[in-house]
Amino acid sequence: MCDSIALGMLFFSDLDKTLVYSGYPDQVCVERSEDKEITYMTPEAIDIFNDLVNIENVIFIPCTLRSYEQTIRISILQSLSR
């Protein structure tokens, strides 16, 4: 076997209406455009997402029609952009 290959997990997900939503009560704003709040997540969803992407060898890949600039407006993704 090849010991140099690190096993990991790829986490693919859509963004709009899957991870982020238009505003609902008790949600946290995670995206702004021109100082306007536009998308939100629940605090629990933010915690779960952050826990998952901070696991060693987990790589998050957003599947979206958004441009790169639109994608990195989402605050929870800004630290993941490379």
C-alpha positions as CSV (number, residue, x, y, z in Angstrom):
1,M,0.0,0.0,0.0
2,C,1.0,3.6,-0.5
3,D,1.6,5.3,2.9
4,S,2.1,8.7,1.4
5,I,-1.6,9.1,0.3
6,A,-3.6,10.9,2.9
7,L,-7.2,9.7,3.1
8,G,-9.7,12.5,3.5
9,M,-13.2,13.6,2.7
10,L,-14.5,15.9,0.1
11,F,-17.6,17.8,1.2
12,F,-19.5,19.1,-1.8
13,S,-22.6,21.3,-1.2
14,D,-24.7,23.9,-2.9
15,L,-24.9,27.2,-1.1
16,D,-28.1,29.0,-1.8
17,K,-31.2,27.4,-0.2
18,T,-29.0,24.6,1.1
19,L,-26.4,26.2,3.5
20,V,-27.5,29.8,3.3
21,Y,-31.1,31.2,3.1
22,S,-32.9,34.5,2.9
23,G,-33.6,35.9,6.4
24,Y,-35.7,34.0,8.9
25,P,-36.1,34.7,12.7
26,D,-33.2,33.7,14.9
27,Q,-30.7,33.5,12.0
28,V,-27.3,35.1,11.7
29,C,-26.3,37.2,8.7
30,V,-23.4,35.5,6.9
31,E,-23.4,37.6,3.7
32,R,-23.6,41.3,2.9
33,S,-23.6,43.1,-0.4
34,E,-23.3,46.9,-0.4
35,D,-24.0,47.0,3.3
36,K,-27.2,45.1,2.9
37,E,-27.7,41.8,4.7
38,I,-28.7,39.2,2.1
39,T,-28.1,35.6,3.4
40,Y,-28.3,33.9,6.8
41,M,-27.7,30.7,8.6
42,T,-28.9,29.4,12.0
43,P,-26.3,29.5,14.8
44,E,-26.4,25.7,15.0
45,A,-25.8,25.3,11.2
46,I,-22.8,27.7,11.5
47,D,-21.3,25.6,14.4
48,I,-21.9,22.3,12.5
49,F,-20.3,23.7,9.3
50,N,-17.3,25.0,11.2
51,D,-16.8,21.8,13.1
52,L,-16.9,19.8,9.9
53,V,-14.6,21.9,7.8
54,N,-12.1,22.1,10.7
55,I,-11.6,18.3,10.8
56,E,-8.2,17.4,9.4
57,N,-8.4,16.2,5.8
58,V,-11.9,17.5,5.1
59,I,-12.1,19.8,2.0
60,F,-15.2,21.8,1.4
61,I,-16.0,22.4,-2.3
62,P,-19.0,24.7,-2.9
63,C,-21.1,23.7,-5.9
64,T,-22.7,26.9,-7.1
65,L,-23.5,29.1,-10.0
66,R,-22.1,32.0,-8.0
67,S,-18.9,33.7,-9.1
68,Y,-15.8,33.4,-6.9
69,E,-16.4,37.0,-5.7
70,Q,-20.0,36.2,-4.8
71,T,-19.0,33.0,-3.0
72,I,-16.4,34.5,-0.8
73,R,-18.8,37.2,0.4
74,I,-20.2,34.5,2.6
75,S,-18.3,35.1,5.9
76,I,-18.0,31.4,6.9
77,L,-16.2,30.7,3.6
78,Q,-13.7,33.5,3.7
79,S,-11.2,31.7,5.8
80,L,-11.4,28.7,3.5
81,S,-10.7,30.5,0.3
82,R,-7.2,29.8,-1.1
